[in-house]
Amino acid sequence: MNIEIIENRLKNYDIQSKQDELNAIKEIMQEIALAALSRADFFKYAAFQGGTCLRIIYGLYRFSEDLDFILLNTHSDFEWLTFLQRMQLEFKTYGLNLEIQDRSKVNNAVKMAFIKEDSFGKLLTLLYPRDSSDIQKIQIKLEVDTNPPDGSSFEIKYLDFPYPFSVTMQDRPSLFAGKCHAILCREYVKGRDWFDFIWYVSQKIPINNQFLKNALYQKGPWQGETISVTKAWIVEQLKKKIVIINWEQAKQDIAGFLKPREFDSLKLWKTHFFMNYLEKLEGYLL
């Protein structure tokens, strides 16, 4: 294998800007990392989740930064090192020198690591050559929850780049439950959360209430509380969030992950717009 495989993959993208090209390169590296994890049997123990999962598996119309995972069963002794080393070997077959860093902390349930690559600008033939003022290093954060809430459901999906492989992932209702947990519990505005919310509602994806309830009980303002996570409760709590969000700030967060042609849709991002999606959600939830 060599760098031409990555260059050919890059040609499949409709590159419209320098940032667009950087996002595409990062996504290709995310796919290679997933393939390496699959080859190392990582998905016997863990499942893919989060925005990058939606992007790579379902073609969500935004790029994403991190690779997020959840263990299938609680395992506090999980370590990244072996899997990081397998990724390093995988990237080397493409001529890329991967820097790996395990940033996990003993007492944290979420184990964090980083992979970094700084030679892509020299090795790849790019539409937008990079100068000294541009970002020179691709960095991807990997996180795995080693103490996941109960109640998630999983499925297996198949990818074909850089070669055919399988990933275990949370099913879409469980993913939506995880996104709702993030929206309700996050202490800062993240426009990517709300972009994903639009996707879930547009697809009429239901919410895995049991997984959401257990996640809320485990972490966030409802931690340790006995709550009834009904349709009415979810809608009411999302409504409280929507009316206080600074939508200009939310738009700034998401803009760097969209293609230029998607920017016009951000003009719609106001309270009334999201209340309309909340009504759609209420209309199909059981």
Secondary structure as GFF3:
##gff-version 3
##sequence-region A 1 286
A	DSSP	alpha_helix	3	10	.	.	.	ID=ss1
A	DSSP	alpha_helix	18	39	.	.	.	ID=ss2
A	DSSP	three_ten_helix	42	44	.	.	.	ID=ss3
A	DSSP	beta_strand	46	49	.	.	.	ID=ss4
A	DSSP	alpha_helix	51	58	.	.	.	ID=ss5
A	DSSP	beta_strand	67	71	.	.	.	ID=ss6
A	DSSP	alpha_helix	81	92	.	.	.	ID=ss7
A	DSSP	beta_strand	98	102	.	.	.	ID=ss8
A	DSSP	beta_strand	110	117	.	.	.	ID=ss9
A	DSSP	alpha_helix	120	123	.	.	.	ID=ss10
A	DSSP	beta_strand	138	145	.	.	.	ID=ss11
A	DSSP	beta_strand	154	159	.	.	.	ID=ss12
A	DSSP	beta_strand	165	170	.	.	.	ID=ss13
A	DSSP	alpha_helix	172	185	.	.	.	ID=ss14
A	DSSP	alpha_helix	191	202	.	.	.	ID=ss15
A	DSSP	alpha_helix	209	218	.	.	.	ID=ss16
A	DSSP	alpha_helix	231	242	.	.	.	ID=ss17
A	DSSP	alpha_helix	247	255	.	.	.	ID=ss18
A	DSSP	three_ten_helix	260	268	.	.	.	ID=ss19
A	DSSP	alpha_helix	271	284	.	.	.	ID=ss20
###
